[in-house]
Amino acid sequence: MELAVEHRGASVAVVRCTGRLDLVSASRLRSAVEELVEEGRTRVVVDLEGIGFIDSSGLGMLVAGLKRTRQAGGELRLAAAGEQVRTVLTLTRLERVLRPYDTLDDALKGL
Amino acid sequence: VQRLEARADPDCLERMHLALDALWEEAPHVPGGVRLRFATALAEVVANVVEHGRCPEGGPPLLRLALEAVDGAVVGEVTDDAPLRAPEGGAMPGEDAEGGRGLAMANALLDELEHAHDGQGNRWRLVLRLGSGA
């Protein structure tokens, strides 16, 4: 998985992921979110446009990231999830807390 | 039929995805929704072996996969040589849980998921019918 972090002002960041978000790569996303929260960037959008596959480890990391940002008074949102990601979010009933926004712009709106 | 034999370390997940790609190439009639569900379930079963399996010497066990598109279904067999019985999935955890979803997901995605341990190792059988996941 490739990962790129983009700062949007003092408290917002976008994390773009490409590849597979799974057992192998999930901890890198966890570290990226942790680093952002420590910098005070507690409102985070994870852009999943380039993610073709997520597993339960990846989902667990997104839940951890959501909890971490909320503890710091922020929020974590998902953008541009593909079919496989949406399928597992529905299956695990996580879409209520990790609602997939259609586009990055939608996710950033009002964040 | 696609077969794979590998040490159950994290790198074997990449090889599992390549074996699946090869399976879909030899079975172009399998619908996209079925591919997606089968791949997701198989990855959870394999990740379970990678995370929990130990061979008698203490390292990762030997993982064997056999994947086949038969008449009307995709069938997978996953075995390891771990002396201990692998954990099995329960109910889907709540939304706060950071783990414990893997085998619950596999169970929910497949038509059949059987697990047996015979003292020599674990054996999982995965079946997803082509009419599923449309």
gemmi code that builds the backbone of each chain (N, CA, C; Angstrom):
import gemmi

chains = {
    "A": [
        ("MET", (0.837, -1.205, 0.000), (0.000, 0.000, 0.000), (0.872, 1.255, 0.000)),
        ("GLU", (0.511, 2.216, -0.826), (1.159, 3.519, -0.812), (0.312, 4.464, 0.022)),
        ("LEU", (0.982, 5.365, 0.701), (0.254, 6.263, 1.600), (0.829, 7.669, 1.464)),
        ("ALA", (-0.036, 8.654, 1.262), (0.420, 10.039, 1.146), (-0.450, 10.920, 2.022)),
        ("VAL", (0.197, 11.784, 2.798), (-0.531, 12.666, 3.713), (-0.470, 14.093, 3.186)),
        ("GLU", (-1.626, 14.736, 3.195), (-1.703, 16.107, 2.696), (-2.367, 16.963, 3.782)),
        ("HIS", (-1.698, 18.005, 4.206), (-2.266, 18.879, 5.240), (-3.198, 19.901, 4.596)),
        ("ARG", (-4.339, 20.121, 5.249), (-5.281, 21.151, 4.769), (-5.520, 22.099, 5.926)),
        ("GLY", (-4.650, 23.072, 6.078), (-4.754, 23.984, 7.203), (-4.218, 23.344, 8.461)),
        ("ALA", (-4.551, 23.978, 9.610), (-3.916, 23.583, 10.874), (-4.506, 22.319, 11.470)),
        ("SER", (-5.762, 21.993, 11.140), (-6.380, 20.879, 11.872), (-6.970, 19.784, 10.979)),
        ("VAL", (-6.853, 19.963, 9.670), (-7.447, 18.971, 8.757), (-6.342, 18.313, 7.916)),
        ("ALA", (-6.491, 17.037, 7.682), (-5.535, 16.339, 6.811), (-6.259, 15.291, 5.978)),
        ("VAL", (-5.682, 15.017, 4.814), (-6.192, 13.950, 3.948), (-5.099, 12.878, 3.850)),
        ("VAL", (-5.502, 11.643, 4.103), (-4.568, 10.520, 3.928), (-5.040, 9.731, 2.718)),
        ("ARG", (-4.205, 9.722, 1.677), (-4.557, 8.980, 0.458), (-3.870, 7.625, 0.471)),
        ("CYS", (-4.666, 6.590, 0.275), (-4.125, 5.230, 0.298), (-4.321, 4.595, -1.070)),
        ("THR", (-3.318, 3.843, -1.477), (-3.391, 3.142, -2.757), (-2.894, 1.711, -2.569)),
        ("GLY", (-3.656, 0.753, -3.086), (-3.242, -0.650, -2.979), (-4.215, -1.438, -2.126)),
        ("ARG", (-3.682, -2.284, -1.234), (-4.534, -3.082, -0.350), (-4.335, -2.639, 1.091)),
        ("LEU", (-5.453, -2.398, 1.781), (-5.405, -2.028, 3.195), (-5.730, -3.295, 3.985)),
        ("ASP", (-4.664, -3.987, 4.416), (-4.875, -5.303, 5.026), (-3.912, -5.538, 6.183)),
        ("LEU", (-3.866, -6.784, 6.618), (-2.976, -7.213, 7.693), (-1.554, -6.695, 7.533)),
        ("VAL", (-1.100, -6.628, 6.274), (0.276, -6.228, 6.000), (0.455, -4.720, 6.185)),
        ("SER", (-0.535, -3.943, 5.781), (-0.336, -2.490, 5.680), (-1.094, -1.669, 6.713)),
        ("ALA", (-2.036, -2.280, 7.434), (-2.934, -1.506, 8.295), (-2.177, -0.675, 9.333)),
        ("SER", (-1.080, -1.223, 9.883), (-0.391, -0.510, 10.959), (0.219, 0.801, 10.465)),
        ("ARG", (0.522, 0.881, 9.159), (1.097, 2.128, 8.641), (0.065, 3.245, 8.633)),
        ("LEU", (-1.177, 2.892, 8.333), (-2.238, 3.901, 8.374), (-2.486, 4.334, 9.825)),
        ("ARG", (-2.414, 3.351, 10.737), (-2.577, 3.673, 12.163), (-1.524, 4.692, 12.598)),
        ("SER", (-0.258, 4.473, 12.214), (0.825, 5.395, 12.595), (0.605, 6.767, 11.989)),
        ("ALA", (0.140, 6.795, 10.736), (-0.078, 8.084, 10.065), (-1.145, 8.892, 10.798)),
        ("VAL", (-2.250, 8.225, 11.200), (-3.333, 8.927, 11.911), (-2.836, 9.387, 13.281)),
        ("GLU", (-2.079, 8.530, 13.958), (-1.545, 8.869, 15.274), (-0.667, 10.125, 15.193)),
        ("GLU", (0.190, 10.158, 14.178), (1.088, 11.292, 13.985), (0.296, 12.583, 13.738)),
        ("LEU", (-0.747, 12.474, 12.916), (-1.569, 13.654, 12.614), (-2.249, 14.177, 13.875)),
        ("VAL", (-2.808, 13.269, 14.681), (-3.510, 13.688, 15.899), (-2.521, 14.373, 16.847)),
        ("GLU", (-1.304, 13.823, 16.930), (-0.290, 14.433, 17.808), (0.094, 15.825, 17.337)),
        ("GLU", (0.006, 16.074, 16.032), (0.296, 17.413, 15.484), (-0.890, 18.353, 15.640)),
        ("GLY", (-1.998, 17.844, 16.143), (-3.194, 18.669, 16.280), (-4.117, 18.601, 15.071)),
        ("ARG", (-3.761, 17.762, 14.113), (-4.643, 17.581, 12.940), (-5.584, 16.426, 13.255)),
        ("THR", (-6.689, 16.787, 13.914), (-7.594, 15.763, 14.455), (-8.778, 15.501, 13.537)),
        ("ARG", (-8.890, 16.279, 12.464), (-9.976, 16.038, 11.502), (-9.351, 15.461, 10.236)),
        ("VAL", (-9.610, 14.192, 10.038), (-8.871, 13.422, 9.032), (-9.836, 12.778, 8.046)),
        ("VAL", (-9.532, 12.935, 6.756), (-10.256, 12.178, 5.730), (-9.322, 11.105, 5.179)),
        ("VAL", (-9.771, 9.867, 5.198), (-9.012, 8.793, 4.572), (-9.602, 8.586, 3.178)),
        ("ASP", (-8.806, 8.948, 2.170), (-9.250, 8.838, 0.780), (-8.942, 7.422, 0.280)),
        ("LEU", (-10.007, 6.659, 0.041), (-9.852, 5.240, -0.305), (-9.990, 4.977, -1.805)),
        ("GLU", (-9.919, 6.046, -2.592), (-10.138, 5.870, -4.033), (-9.214, 4.810, -4.636)),
        ("GLY", (-7.980, 4.771, -4.141), (-7.011, 3.834, -4.699), (-6.961, 2.490, -3.996)),
        ("ILE", (-7.887, 2.269, -3.055), (-7.892, 0.995, -2.322), (-8.864, 0.013, -2.994)),
        ("GLY", (-8.327, -1.047, -3.547), (-9.173, -2.045, -4.198), (-9.614, -3.147, -3.255)),
        ("PHE", (-8.964, -3.227, -2.092), (-9.248, -4.352, -1.199), (-8.933, -3.964, 0.235)),
        ("ILE", (-9.896, -4.263, 1.123), (-9.671, -4.055, 2.556), (-10.025, -5.350, 3.277)),
        ("ASP", (-9.305, -5.656, 4.363), (-9.675, -6.822, 5.169), (-10.050, -6.376, 6.581)),
        ("SER", (-10.281, -7.349, 7.469), (-10.751, -6.997, 8.811), (-9.694, -6.217, 9.599)),
        ("SER", (-8.405, -6.441, 9.297), (-7.361, -5.652, 9.955), (-7.445, -4.189, 9.523)),
        ("GLY", (-7.689, -3.966, 8.244), (-7.861, -2.604, 7.733), (-9.072, -1.922, 8.356)),
        ("LEU", (-10.169, -2.673, 8.466), (-11.376, -2.119, 9.095), (-11.099, -1.759, 10.551)),
        ("GLY", (-10.387, -2.666, 11.248), (-10.063, -2.427, 12.657), (-9.237, -1.170, 12.824)),
        ("MET", (-8.345, -0.938, 11.863), (-7.521, 0.265, 11.912), (-8.357, 1.514, 11.707)),
        ("LEU", (-9.338, 1.443, 10.819), (-10.214, 2.604, 10.591), (-11.030, 2.896, 11.861)),
        ("VAL", (-11.503, 1.847, 12.536), (-12.230, 2.032, 13.798), (-11.305, 2.669, 14.837)),
        ("ALA", (-10.055, 2.169, 14.912), (-9.077, 2.725, 15.859), (-8.818, 4.198, 15.548)),
        ("GLY", (-8.688, 4.517, 14.269), (-8.441, 5.898, 13.857), (-9.616, 6.810, 14.193)),
        ("LEU", (-10.825, 6.280, 14.006), (-12.026, 7.049, 14.345), (-12.047, 7.357, 15.845)),
        ("LYS", (-11.771, 6.340, 16.657), (-11.774, 6.520, 18.114), (-10.689, 7.512, 18.542)),
        ("ARG", (-9.512, 7.383, 17.930), (-8.371, 8.244, 18.290), (-8.671, 9.708, 17.965)),
        ("THR", (-9.228, 9.963, 16.774), (-9.513, 11.356, 16.404), (-10.628, 11.926, 17.278)),
        ("ARG", (-11.638, 11.099, 17.574), (-12.753, 11.591, 18.402), (-12.306, 11.887, 19.830)),
        ("GLN", (-11.415, 11.045, 20.368), (-10.863, 11.292, 21.709), (-10.212, 12.668, 21.767)),
        ("ALA", (-9.624, 13.082, 20.641), (-8.927, 14.369, 20.573), (-9.869, 15.484, 20.114)),
        ("GLY", (-11.162, 15.198, 20.085), (-12.140, 16.210, 19.714), (-12.325, 16.348, 18.213)),
        ("GLY", (-11.799, 15.421, 17.448), (-11.883, 15.517, 15.992), (-12.812, 14.482, 15.391)),
        ("GLU", (-12.488, 14.078, 14.166), (-13.357, 13.179, 13.411), (-12.528, 12.490, 12.325)),
        ("LEU", (-12.985, 11.306, 11.930), (-12.342, 10.621, 10.799), (-13.435, 10.233, 9.821)),
        ("ARG", (-13.236, 10.585, 8.567), (-14.220, 10.271, 7.533), (-13.576, 9.485, 6.398)),
        ("LEU", (-14.398, 8.722, 5.718), (-13.927, 7.945, 4.567), (-14.455, 8.572, 3.281)),
        ("ALA", (-13.604, 8.611, 2.267), (-14.025, 9.151, 0.976), (-13.740, 8.157, -0.142)),
        ("ALA", (-14.620, 8.166, -1.131), (-14.404, 7.477, -2.414), (-14.128, 5.980, -2.275)),
        ("ALA", (-14.843, 5.334, -1.364), (-14.656, 3.889, -1.202), (-15.213, 3.151, -2.402)),
        ("GLY", (-14.505, 2.128, -2.850), (-14.947, 1.307, -3.974), (-15.914, 0.222, -3.523)),
        ("GLU", (-16.254, -0.640, -4.483), (-17.307, -1.637, -4.249), (-16.950, -2.616, -3.128)),
        ("GLN", (-15.702, -3.097, -3.109), (-15.339, -4.093, -2.093), (-15.354, -3.468, -0.706)),
        ("VAL", (-14.855, -2.239, -0.586), (-14.833, -1.569, 0.718), (-16.268, -1.332, 1.206)),
        ("ARG", (-17.128, -0.886, 0.303), (-18.524, -0.636, 0.691), (-19.217, -1.931, 1.101)),
        ("THR", (-18.910, -3.006, 0.389), (-19.513, -4.303, 0.726), (-19.164, -4.715, 2.161)),
        ("VAL", (-17.888, -4.588, 2.532), (-17.509, -5.027, 3.878), (-17.983, -4.044, 4.951)),
        ("LEU", (-18.081, -2.768, 4.621), (-18.630, -1.811, 5.602), (-20.090, -2.156, 5.915)),
        ("THR", (-20.836, -2.538, 4.880), (-22.237, -2.927, 5.067), (-22.332, -4.230, 5.857)),
        ("LEU", (-21.524, -5.197, 5.440), (-21.536, -6.526, 6.065), (-21.230, -6.457, 7.564)),
        ("THR", (-20.296, -5.592, 7.933), (-19.871, -5.498, 9.329), (-20.687, -4.456, 10.105)),
        ("ARG", (-21.642, -3.846, 9.439), (-22.490, -2.806, 10.020), (-21.674, -1.622, 10.564)),
        ("LEU", (-20.546, -1.363, 9.903), (-19.704, -0.233, 10.314), (-20.057, 1.044, 9.560)),
        ("GLU", (-20.912, 0.933, 8.539), (-21.179, 2.114, 7.713), (-21.904, 3.214, 8.489)),
        ("ARG", (-22.495, 2.835, 9.640), (-23.181, 3.845, 10.454), (-22.162, 4.801, 11.102)),
        ("VAL", (-21.042, 4.237, 11.582), (-20.015, 5.078, 12.206), (-18.926, 5.504, 11.212)),
        ("LEU", (-18.728, 4.685, 10.190), (-17.732, 5.017, 9.162), (-18.473, 5.173, 7.840)),
        ("ARG", (-19.248, 6.255, 7.753), (-20.059, 6.455, 6.563), (-19.156, 6.804, 5.379)),
        ("PRO", (-19.271, 6.065, 4.284), (-18.416, 6.398, 3.139), (-18.986, 7.567, 2.340)),
        ("TYR", (-18.255, 8.668, 2.308), (-18.655, 9.811, 1.473), (-18.245, 9.523, 0.026)),
        ("ASP", (-19.090, 9.954, -0.908), (-18.845, 9.606, -2.307), (-17.531, 10.170, -2.838)),
        ("THR", (-17.253, 11.425, -2.472), (-16.039, 12.059, -2.997), (-15.255, 12.710, -1.856)),
        ("LEU", (-14.023, 13.030, -2.154), (-13.169, 13.716, -1.172), (-13.785, 15.056, -0.790)),
        ("ASP", (-14.310, 15.789, -1.779), (-14.933, 17.089, -1.501), (-16.117, 16.945, -0.553)),
        ("ASP", (-16.935, 15.898, -0.768), (-18.078, 15.655, 0.115), (-17.603, 15.416, 1.543)),
        ("ALA", (-16.546, 14.637, 1.689), (-16.035, 14.296, 3.014), (-15.454, 15.521, 3.720)),
        ("LEU", (-14.847, 16.412, 2.942), (-14.213, 17.599, 3.537), (-15.253, 18.656, 3.928)),
        ("LYS", (-16.417, 18.594, 3.278), (-17.455, 19.598, 3.523), (-17.929, 19.539, 4.972)),
        ("GLY", (-17.790, 20.636, 5.689), (-18.286, 20.711, 7.066), (-17.461, 19.931, 8.077)),
        ("LEU", (-16.299, 19.444, 7.658), (-15.473, 18.671, 8.587), (-14.818, 19.603, 9.600)),
    ],
    "B": [
        ("VAL", (-7.664, -25.501, -11.581), (-7.370, -25.460, -10.133), (-6.090, -24.662, -9.907)),
        ("GLN", (-6.122, -23.806, -8.916), (-4.921, -23.063, -8.539), (-4.458, -23.551, -7.172)),
        ("ARG", (-3.169, -23.861, -7.084), (-2.628, -24.331, -5.810), (-1.499, -23.421, -5.364)),
        ("LEU", (-1.364, -23.321, -4.060), (-0.293, -22.510, -3.485), (0.168, -23.194, -2.214)),
        ("GLU", (1.480, -23.254, -2.056), (2.052, -23.787, -0.818), (3.065, -22.761, -0.346)),
        ("ALA", (2.903, -22.274, 0.876), (3.792, -21.209, 1.348), (3.809, -21.189, 2.864)),
        ("ARG", (4.886, -20.662, 3.430), (4.907, -20.376, 4.863), (3.846, -19.317, 5.142)),
        ("ALA", (3.100, -19.495, 6.217), (1.997, -18.569, 6.505), (2.523, -17.300, 7.170)),
        ("ASP", (3.360, -16.555, 6.428), (3.808, -15.249, 6.913), (3.024, -14.178, 6.138)),
        ("PRO", (3.133, -12.906, 6.532), (2.314, -11.883, 5.858), (2.503, -11.837, 4.335)),
        ("ASP", (3.698, -12.187, 3.838), (3.937, -12.157, 2.391), (3.047, -13.125, 1.616)),
        ("CYS", (2.550, -14.159, 2.291), (1.755, -15.154, 1.564), (0.410, -14.568, 1.127)),
        ("LEU", (-0.001, -13.439, 1.734), (-1.263, -12.814, 1.313), (-1.167, -12.302, -0.120)),
        ("GLU", (-0.004, -11.735, -0.456), (0.213, -11.265, -1.828), (0.104, -12.443, -2.804)),
        ("ARG", (0.714, -13.562, -2.427), (0.678, -14.743, -3.303), (-0.732, -15.310, -3.407)),
        ("MET", (-1.497, -15.203, -2.311), (-2.897, -15.641, -2.349), (-3.689, -14.812, -3.367)),
        ("HIS", (-3.464, -13.478, -3.365), (-4.175, -12.627, -4.324), (-3.777, -12.977, -5.760)),
        ("LEU", (-2.495, -13.297, -5.973), (-2.050, -13.685, -7.325), (-2.696, -15.000, -7.757)),
        ("ALA", (-2.822, -15.943, -6.815), (-3.470, -17.221, -7.135), (-4.944, -16.999, -7.493)),
        ("LEU", (-5.586, -16.067, -6.787), (-6.983, -15.742, -7.102), (-7.097, -15.121, -8.496)),
        ("ASP", (-6.173, -14.194, -8.809), (-6.192, -13.574, -10.148), (-6.095, -14.654, -11.221)),
        ("ALA", (-5.221, -15.642, -10.980), (-5.047, -16.729, -11.952), (-6.320, -17.574, -12.045)),
        ("LEU", (-6.978, -17.769, -10.903), (-8.231, -18.544, -10.908), (-9.299, -17.832, -11.740)),
        ("TRP", (-9.427, -16.523, -11.562), (-10.455, -15.769, -12.309), (-10.137, -15.771, -13.801)),
        ("GLU", (-8.847, -15.800, -14.129), (-8.474, -15.859, -15.538), (-8.917, -17.168, -16.176)),
        ("GLU", (-8.813, -18.263, -15.423), (-9.220, -19.545, -15.999), (-10.721, -19.783, -15.849)),
        ("ALA", (-11.419, -18.898, -15.124), (-12.866, -19.044, -14.938), (-13.569, -17.712, -15.155)),
        ("PRO", (-13.552, -17.211, -16.400), (-14.101, -15.868, -16.661), (-15.603, -15.763, -16.427)),
        ("HIS", (-16.302, -16.920, -16.294), (-17.755, -16.880, -16.100), (-18.140, -16.510, -14.665)),
        ("VAL", (-17.192, -16.495, -13.745), (-17.525, -16.181, -12.345), (-17.814, -14.681, -12.225)),
        ("PRO", (-19.023, -14.309, -11.780), (-19.396, -12.889, -11.736), (-18.544, -12.068, -10.761)),
        ("GLY", (-18.455, -10.782, -11.038), (-17.641, -9.876, -10.231), (-18.008, -9.885, -8.750)),
        ("GLY", (-19.319, -9.920, -8.463), (-19.760, -9.905, -7.069), (-19.313, -11.152, -6.312)),
        ("VAL", (-19.294, -12.282, -7.010), (-18.858, -13.544, -6.397), (-17.345, -13.503, -6.155)),
        ("ARG", (-16.603, -12.974, -7.125), (-15.142, -12.850, -6.968), (-14.813, -12.013, -5.734)),
        ("LEU", (-15.509, -10.886, -5.645), (-15.261, -9.949, -4.548), (-15.533, -10.606, -3.190)),
        ("ARG", (-16.656, -11.325, -3.096), (-17.013, -11.944, -1.820), (-16.080, -13.102, -1.484)),
        ("PHE", (-15.734, -13.908, -2.491), (-14.870, -15.058, -2.233), (-13.472, -14.576, -1.813)),
        ("ALA", (-12.939, -13.581, -2.535), (-11.602, -13.064, -2.220), (-11.564, -12.496, -0.802)),
        ("THR", (-12.622, -11.786, -0.418), (-12.670, -11.180, 0.906), (-12.693, -12.262, 1.988)),
        ("ALA", (-13.499, -13.304, 1.768), (-13.601, -14.386, 2.748), (-12.298, -15.180, 2.833)),
        ("LEU", (-11.726, -15.508, 1.671), (-10.488, -16.290, 1.657), (-9.360, -15.537, 2.374)),
        ("ALA", (-9.281, -14.231, 2.123), (-8.233, -13.426, 2.763), (-8.361, -13.483, 4.288)),
        ("GLU", (-9.589, -13.546, 4.799), (-9.783, -13.616, 6.253), (-9.343, -14.963, 6.811)),
        ("VAL", (-9.660, -16.031, 6.089), (-9.260, -17.369, 6.558), (-7.729, -17.473, 6.552)),
        ("VAL", (-7.095, -16.986, 5.478), (-5.635, -17.044, 5.385), (-4.995, -16.138, 6.444)),
        ("ALA", (-5.550, -14.930, 6.639), (-5.014, -14.015, 7.652), (-5.119, -14.637, 9.043)),
        ("ASN", (-6.173, -15.425, 9.265), (-6.352, -16.110, 10.545), (-5.210, -17.106, 10.789)),
        ("VAL", (-4.807, -17.808, 9.727), (-3.672, -18.739, 9.848), (-2.380, -17.953, 10.102)),
        ("VAL", (-2.203, -16.850, 9.374), (-0.990, -16.041, 9.536), (-0.893, -15.494, 10.959)),
        ("GLU", (-2.019, -15.062, 11.507), (-1.998, -14.424, 12.828), (-1.932, -15.424, 13.975)),
        ("HIS", (-2.599, -16.564, 13.824), (-2.748, -17.464, 14.974), (-2.017, -18.785, 14.830)),
        ("GLY", (-1.633, -19.158, 13.602), (-1.057, -20.482, 13.393), (0.406, -20.562, 13.810)),
        ("ARG", (0.778, -21.662, 14.445), (2.177, -21.922, 14.781), (2.486, -23.364, 14.427)),
        ("CYS", (3.600, -23.594, 13.744), (3.979, -24.967, 13.431), (4.651, -25.582, 14.647)),
        ("PRO", (4.887, -26.886, 14.645), (5.467, -27.536, 15.838), (6.782, -26.898, 16.283)),
        ("GLU", (7.569, -26.353, 15.357), (8.859, -25.738, 15.730), (8.695, -24.299, 16.217)),
        ("GLY", (7.484, -23.763, 16.115), (7.224, -22.440, 16.674), (7.087, -21.327, 15.648)),
        ("GLY", (7.519, -21.523, 14.429), (7.403, -20.486, 13.400), (6.042, -20.546, 12.731)),
        ("PRO", (5.898, -19.812, 11.617), (4.612, -19.876, 10.896), (4.389, -21.269, 10.307)),
        ("PRO", (3.165, -21.752, 10.323), (2.897, -23.072, 9.762), (2.977, -23.045, 8.234)),
        ("LEU", (2.964, -24.236, 7.668), (2.914, -24.362, 6.217), (1.455, -24.245, 5.788)),
        ("LEU", (1.213, -23.337, 4.854), (-0.145, -23.076, 4.375), (-0.299, -23.683, 2.985)),
        ("ARG", (-1.396, -24.387, 2.774), (-1.683, -24.911, 1.438), (-3.063, -24.429, 1.010)),
        ("LEU", (-3.127, -23.926, -0.221), (-4.401, -23.483, -0.784), (-4.704, -24.284, -2.036)),
        ("ALA", (-5.962, -24.631, -2.206), (-6.437, -25.184, -3.474), (-7.723, -24.446, -3.806)),
        ("LEU", (-7.727, -23.786, -4.959), (-8.857, -22.939, -5.351), (-9.409, -23.439, -6.668)),
        ("GLU", (-10.723, -23.559, -6.736), (-11.308, -24.140, -7.938), (-12.680, -23.535, -8.218)),
        ("ALA", (-12.925, -23.238, -9.495), (-14.271, -22.851, -9.919), (-14.916, -24.100, -10.494)),
        ("VAL", (-15.825, -24.706, -9.740), (-16.508, -25.917, -10.199), (-17.859, -25.504, -10.766)),
        ("ASP", (-18.649, -26.486, -11.145), (-19.971, -26.189, -11.691), (-20.809, -25.442, -10.664)),
        ("GLY", (-21.084, -24.180, -10.927), (-22.009, -23.454, -10.068), (-21.453, -22.901, -8.775)),
        ("ALA", (-20.160, -23.078, -8.515), (-19.621, -22.566, -7.248), (-18.118, -22.346, -7.331)),
        ("VAL", (-17.613, -21.523, -6.423), (-16.172, -21.410, -6.216), (-15.874, -22.110, -4.892)),
        ("VAL", (-14.868, -22.981, -4.918), (-14.543, -23.775, -3.738), (-13.079, -23.561, -3.386)),
        ("GLY", (-12.829, -23.343, -2.120), (-11.450, -23.178, -1.660), (-11.160, -24.131, -0.524)),
        ("GLU", (-9.944, -24.656, -0.509), (-9.532, -25.463, 0.626), (-8.243, -24.859, 1.171)),
        ("VAL", (-8.233, -24.584, 2.459), (-7.078, -23.994, 3.121), (-6.654, -24.965, 4.217)),
        ("THR", (-5.400, -25.390, 4.200), (-4.929, -26.257, 5.277), (-3.636, -25.696, 5.856)),
        ("ASP", (-3.379, -26.043, 7.115), (-2.077, -25.727, 7.712), (-1.602, -26.947, 8.492)),
        ("ASP", (-0.350, -26.872, 8.998), (0.176, -27.999, 9.777), (0.353, -27.607, 11.240)),
        ("ALA", (-0.535, -26.722, 11.707), (-0.447, -26.264, 13.097), (-1.028, -27.334, 14.032)),
        ("PRO", (-0.291, -27.688, 15.089), (-0.795, -28.720, 15.991), (-1.994, -28.261, 16.813)),
        ("LEU", (-2.169, -26.953, 16.946), (-3.296, -26.453, 17.733), (-4.455, -26.080, 16.828)),
        ("ARG", (-5.645, -26.299, 17.338), (-6.844, -25.949, 16.612), (-6.949, -24.424, 16.508)),
        ("ALA", (-7.209, -23.923, 15.301), (-7.325, -22.478, 15.097), (-8.620, -21.970, 15.729)),
        ("PRO", (-8.626, -20.707, 16.190), (-9.867, -20.147, 16.718), (-10.922, -20.009, 15.621)),
        ("GLU", (-12.156, -20.028, 16.012), (-13.248, -19.868, 15.045), (-13.990, -18.571, 15.323)),
        ("GLY", (-14.629, -18.057, 14.307), (-15.325, -16.778, 14.432), (-16.630, -16.927, 15.194)),
        ("GLY", (-17.013, -15.864, 15.885), (-18.305, -15.851, 16.557), (-19.217, -14.857, 15.863)),
        ("ALA", (-20.009, -14.174, 16.660), (-20.915, -13.160, 16.122), (-20.111, -11.942, 15.680)),
        ("MET", (-20.695, -11.144, 14.798), (-20.035, -9.927, 14.343), (-19.889, -8.975, 15.539)),
        ("PRO", (-18.659, -8.523, 15.832), (-18.475, -7.617, 16.979), (-19.144, -6.261, 16.734)),
        ("GLY", (-19.318, -5.511, 17.810), (-19.943, -4.186, 17.723), (-19.036, -3.184, 17.029)),
        ("GLU", (-19.577, -1.997, 16.810), (-18.880, -1.019, 15.968), (-17.616, -0.438, 16.616)),
        ("ASP", (-17.475, -0.587, 17.955), (-16.277, -0.079, 18.630), (-15.093, -1.036, 18.561)),
        ("ALA", (-15.351, -2.294, 18.209), (-14.301, -3.314, 18.255), (-13.256, -3.072, 17.180)),
        ("GLU", (-11.975, -3.230, 17.580), (-10.899, -3.050, 16.611), (-10.461, -4.377, 16.009)),
        ("GLY", (-10.995, -5.483, 16.506), (-10.638, -6.788, 15.952), (-11.777, -7.769, 16.117)),
        ("GLY", (-11.534, -8.995, 15.689), (-12.520, -10.052, 15.886), (-13.575, -10.162, 14.802)),
        ("ARG", (-13.378, -9.431, 13.700), (-14.396, -9.462, 12.634), (-14.101, -10.494, 11.550)),
        ("GLY", (-12.836, -10.915, 11.438), (-12.395, -11.659, 10.268), (-13.242, -12.863, 9.920)),
        ("LEU", (-13.324, -13.823, 10.847), (-14.046, -15.048, 10.503), (-15.552, -14.833, 10.514)),
        ("ALA", (-16.020, -13.859, 11.276), (-17.447, -13.520, 11.217), (-17.785, -13.008, 9.808)),
        ("MET", (-16.858, -12.237, 9.232), (-17.051, -11.757, 7.852), (-17.059, -12.932, 6.878)),
        ("ALA", (-16.079, -13.834, 7.026), (-15.989, -14.978, 6.112), (-17.274, -15.807, 6.183)),
        ("ASN", (-17.762, -16.038, 7.412), (-19.000, -16.788, 7.593), (-20.178, -16.126, 6.893)),
        ("ALA", (-20.249, -14.796, 7.015), (-21.378, -14.063, 6.453), (-21.304, -14.000, 4.923)),
        ("LEU", (-20.085, -14.076, 4.384), (-19.917, -13.927, 2.930), (-20.139, -15.226, 2.170)),
        ("LEU", (-19.855, -16.357, 2.829), (-19.848, -17.636, 2.118), (-21.163, -18.383, 2.297)),
        ("ASP", (-21.417, -19.337, 1.396), (-22.537, -20.252, 1.597), (-22.158, -21.338, 2.600)),
        ("GLU", (-20.899, -21.767, 2.551), (-20.426, -22.777, 3.511), (-19.023, -22.423, 3.956)),
        ("LEU", (-18.784, -22.564, 5.257), (-17.423, -22.461, 5.793), (-17.280, -23.547, 6.848)),
        ("GLU", (-16.507, -24.564, 6.493), (-16.308, -25.678, 7.433), (-14.879, -25.638, 7.944)),
        ("HIS", (-14.717, -25.997, 9.207), (-13.385, -26.040, 9.813), (-13.229, -27.335, 10.580)),
        ("ALA", (-12.113, -28.004, 10.362), (-11.835, -29.224, 11.124), (-10.368, -29.216, 11.524)),
        ("HIS", (-10.053, -29.882, 12.646), (-8.664, -30.057, 13.059), (-8.479, -31.514, 13.444)),
        ("ASP", (-7.457, -32.151, 12.866), (-7.317, -33.595, 13.094), (-6.069, -33.952, 13.897)),
        ("GLY", (-5.477, -32.969, 14.586), (-4.262, -33.246, 15.335), (-3.002, -32.957, 14.523)),
        ("GLN", (-3.104, -33.021, 13.202), (-1.977, -32.723, 12.313), (-2.051, -31.288, 11.804)),
        ("GLY", (-3.252, -30.759, 11.766), (-3.408, -29.421, 11.223), (-4.871, -29.047, 11.075)),
        ("ASN", (-5.078, -27.790, 10.636), (-6.429, -27.278, 10.412), (-6.789, -27.410, 8.943)),
        ("ARG", (-8.057, -27.599, 8.686), (-8.533, -27.665, 7.312), (-9.821, -26.844, 7.240)),
        ("TRP", (-9.814, -25.894, 6.323), (-10.993, -25.056, 6.103), (-11.515, -25.319, 4.702)),
        ("ARG", (-12.819, -25.390, 4.553), (-13.420, -25.530, 3.232), (-14.401, -24.381, 3.023)),
        ("LEU", (-14.194, -23.658, 1.938), (-15.006, -22.477, 1.639), (-15.803, -22.744, 0.366)),
        ("VAL", (-17.084, -22.477, 0.412), (-17.920, -22.639, -0.782), (-18.772, -21.383, -0.971)),
        ("LEU", (-18.731, -20.854, -2.182), (-19.610, -19.741, -2.537), (-20.262, -20.057, -3.874)),
        ("ARG", (-21.561, -20.147, -3.869), (-22.272, -20.473, -5.108), (-22.355, -19.256, -6.027)),
        ("LEU", (-22.389, -19.507, -7.309), (-22.327, -18.406, -8.276), (-23.547, -17.500, -8.213)),
        ("GLY", (-24.647, -17.986, -7.701), (-25.834, -17.148, -7.565), (-25.756, -16.175, -6.394)),
        ("SER", (-24.719, -16.303, -5.564), (-24.604, -15.465, -4.360), (-23.928, -14.143, -4.680)),
        ("GLY", (-24.246, -13.150, -3.896), (-23.503, -11.893, -3.945), (-23.741, -11.066, -5.186)),
        ("ALA", (-24.844, -11.339, -5.884), (-25.113, -10.574, -7.105), (-25.474, -9.136, -6.764)),
    ],
}
model = gemmi.Model(1)
for chain_id, residues in chains.items():
    chain = gemmi.Chain(chain_id)
    for i, (resn, *xyz) in enumerate(residues, 1):
        res = gemmi.Residue()
        res.name, res.seqid = resn, gemmi.SeqId(i, " ")
        for name, pos in zip(("N", "CA", "C"), xyz):
            atom = gemmi.Atom()
            atom.name, atom.element = name, gemmi.Element(name[0])
            atom.pos, atom.b_iso = gemmi.Position(*pos), 0.0
            res.add_atom(atom)
        chain.add_residue(res)
    model.add_chain(chain)
structure = gemmi.Structure()
structure.add_model(model)
structure.setup_entities()
